[in-house]
């Protein structure tokens, strides 16, 4: 997705959502660096077709910037995108920006995030992250991971999160 134009990203999201035809939820990444205003516009455009728009955690600010700057920028994106449902992805490429328990708790407390895809293999860290979260009762957020053994641990942690 990083090598595609914004037009191609929108077209892929539209095409996948059309093929899914409501049988499964469709989410799509929409933050690929650049000005926050441009990212928000892409989020809104992709959001026309998918069930949730994914914020890629390492694309929200420079890697050397603080967690506070990251949260300020995410807050701005939320303000610019109305009530668009969101997700988080700690992609390992080009470099992972892992969320701290406090950052994840802040996101969960906003009521906007439907899922968080974690890429860490530190199962103890998952419990710490999810244990710090309080979410609105109306949400049933998901914590996802690509590895089965880690996913099983996350499922146990998630019961405590929700």
N, C-alpha and C positions, 0 to 999 in steps of 0.2 A: 504493500500500500504506500510505502514511503516514496516510491519512484513514480507514482501515478500523478496525473494532474487532478485538480479538484473536480473538474468535469467528469473524469473517469471514475473517481471515487463515488460521486453521486450516481452515476449510471450503474455501477456495480451494485450499490445499495438498492437502487430502484429495481434492478433486474432480479436480485436475490429475493427481495420482498415479494415481488410479483410471482415468482416461481413457488415460494413458500405458501402463498395464497392463504395466510392466516392459520395454517396447520401447525406451525412452530413459530415462536418469537424470533424476530430478526433484530440483531444489533449491528452497528457499524461504527468503526473508528472515524473520528472527525477532527482530531487535533493533531496537526502535523507541523507544528512550529509556526513562526511568523507572528504578526501582530494579533493581539487578542480579538480585535474587532473582526479580522478576517477569519479567525478560527470560529468565532460565534456565528458568522454568516454561513460558514460551511456546516456547522452543527445544525442550524435551523433548516438548511436545504436538505441535508441527509435525513433530518428528523421528520420530514414530510412522508418518508417512505418506511421507516423502521420503528420498532417498538421502543428502542432506547439508543442513545448516542453515546459512544464510548470516548471518555477522556483518557488519553494516553499520558500516563503520569510524567514521563520524561520530556514531554513537549510543552509544558505549561510555563516553565521559566528555565533559565540557565541552570545547569547542574550545580554550579557553585553558589547559587542563590539559596537563601534560607527557606525553611519550611513555612515561615510566616509569609514570605513573598509568594510561595506556591499557593497557599490558602487564599491570599488576597486575589491572586489571578483567577483561581477557580471561582471565588465569590463573584468576581466581575463577569466571568463567563455565565454563571448562573443568572445574574441580573440581566444579561443581554439576551438570554435564551428563554425567558419566561418560565413555563412549567414543563419544559421538555424533559422527559425521563432520561436519566443518565446512568452510566456505568463507569467503572474504573478498570484500567488494565496497566499493570506494572510490567510492561514489555521489557525483555532483557536487551533489546536492540534499540538504538546503538549502545545504550548504557542504561541499566536499571535505575529507576528512582523509586526505591521502596518507601512506602508510606509508613510512618511511625504509628504506634497505637493512637496517639493524640490526633494525628491527621485523619486516620480512618474514623475515629470517633466523631470528629468534626463533620466529616462527610456524611456519615450515617445519620447524625443528628439533624442534618438539613432536610431530610425527607425526600431528597431528589434522586438518590442513588439506589438502583435496583440490584446491583451486583458489584463485586470487586473480584477481579482475577489476579491472584497472587502468583508470583513465579518463584518465590523463595522455597528452598527445601528444608528450612528450619521450622519443624513442626511446633516447637515450643513458642516460636515467634507468632505463629497463627493464633494460638490460644491467647497470648498476651494481647494481640491486636483486636481480636473479636471480643475478648472479655471486657475491653474498655468501651465498647459501643452500646449506646442506648438508641433505639430506633422507635419512630412512631408506631403504635400498635397496628395501624392499617397497612404497614409495609411488611413484606416477607423477603428481605434482601437475601441474596445468595453470595456465598464466598466460594470461588471456583479455583481449580488448579488442574493442570494437565497431567500430573502423575497420580495414578490410582491410589497409592499408599498415602500420599499427602492429602489427596481428596477425601479419603476416609477419615483422616484426622480432622480435617476442616469440617466435615459434616458433624462430627461430635462437638467441635468448638462452636459451630453455628447454632446448635440447640441452645447454647448459653447466650448467644448474641441476640437471638430473636425473642 
